[in-house]
Amino acid sequence: MQLTAARFTKNDIARYPFLKAAMKYMKIPDLKIEDLMSPELEEILNRAEERVEEAILYIRVFRKLKEEDIEISSYPVAMILVTATGSSFIKKRYALAEAKQAYEDLKGETKEKILRFAQDFGWELVSNRNSEIPFEFTLSFTDYLRNTTHLRRKEWKLVNRLLSSGNVYLTRNETARLLSEEARKHIEQRLEIKEIPKFPPKIMEMAEKIKKLSVEKIGKAEMKGFPKTITQKAFPPCIEALYQAVSAGRHLSHIGRFALTSFLVNIGMPSENVIELFRSFSDFNERMTRYQVEHIAGERGSRTRYIPPKCGTLRTHGVCTNPDELCQKVHHPLVYYRKKSKQSG
Ligand code: SF4
């Protein structure tokens, strides 16, 4: 690896607090969960909460560099808050938001700083010294592959890259993009805690507030990996058949009605729209329909949102209609919808 004299400053660490080099700048290096209740750490705790809220609302964590100590120490505390939510969606969102912010900052860094950043992650990144090739860096093939597996755009495919002696040429922006991808994975890994500790009530309260915010702003459907807008072309054949039947005012069996309603509310259709759908029935009873739909949506009674029956149950009751190729690979209509919408998206 090419050695570089660039050192991280405190300001750098405030912008990239997930680096290994950050440890020595932490005001509270051996932070214990109980310490978070200390009044001295209130500012750090508040900034940590703000970091997670920004991640949910804007998929970014904007930097506040006037108070570098608070900024640096609020990162591990934010990680604790994210862990306390127990939500895999919030964990992914937080990692993505930190990485996106890092990408924006990295693009403007000096070459030496980018090399130092790569060194922190153990990358084999060097400056390109061949003036005839218009790229700033070369990266080892293995580091390149490890960080491009999730990148879909064709420019990342190895066949479209310029390679020399096992190294891939990269522009500055591309290097920043791949480093931010490494940061995202690193943060996600740190959030994968198998045994979640018992958090103090105040932390749990904050975690609940964060979860509520994410449901309000993002919606339960998207949090479960469904698309933001309802995609009818991703409906599984059984649900499409039920949907067509109800739209034409044809009666559905009890289980067909339950499967359709629970499917629609789980993919994000508001109860009001589901109720409207049943309006074309000749014996439509608004009060009764509203009661049933809102009950299935978890807006009444036990507040439990019901999910549709599995494929096996739908098959037994004759609701499974014209299963297609994707149906062979799924066991549940919601899994079908998630997979199909990703394919078509
Ligand atoms: S296999 Fe499952 S998803 Fe496919 S049509 Fe049958 S019940 Fe629906």
Residues whose N, C-alpha, C, O or C-beta is under 5 A from the ligand:
A	BS01	SF4	P236 P237 C238 C311 L314 C320 T321 P323 C327 H332 P333 Y336
